[in-house]
Amino acid sequence: MTENDSSDSELMALQLANANTYLDTADLITNPDVKARCLSQATEAHNVVANWLLSFSGVRPKDEVQKIEDGLRKVIDRLALHSSDERKSPQTGRPKEM
């Protein structure tokens, strides 16, 4: 493994940390515009990591890929929670009627 390979993995770990920071902020923010921007940034970080995994997972050490996949799975789960929250009525907490 080269120094660049290690740097790539570290960069992906930082992307996951950024995604989680944006999601933490979205959890705390009440302003809908700021929340939407945070979720957008978290989604963008998720996409960067997912694309990296698709491109490089076959040439990376298995434990390294597993660690990034586990972190990505947690981000996906958190994004899904926000997605389901958006479909609920703020007043009742129940799904919005269409």
BELGIRA-V111420 format. One record per pair of residues at least 12 apart in sequence whose C-alpha atoms are under 6 Angstrom apart, sorted by the first residue. I is the first residue (numbers start at 1). J is the second residue. Records with the same first field share a line. If there is no record, write none. Layout:
I->J, J
This chain:
12->49
15->45
19->42, 45
22->38, 42
26->38
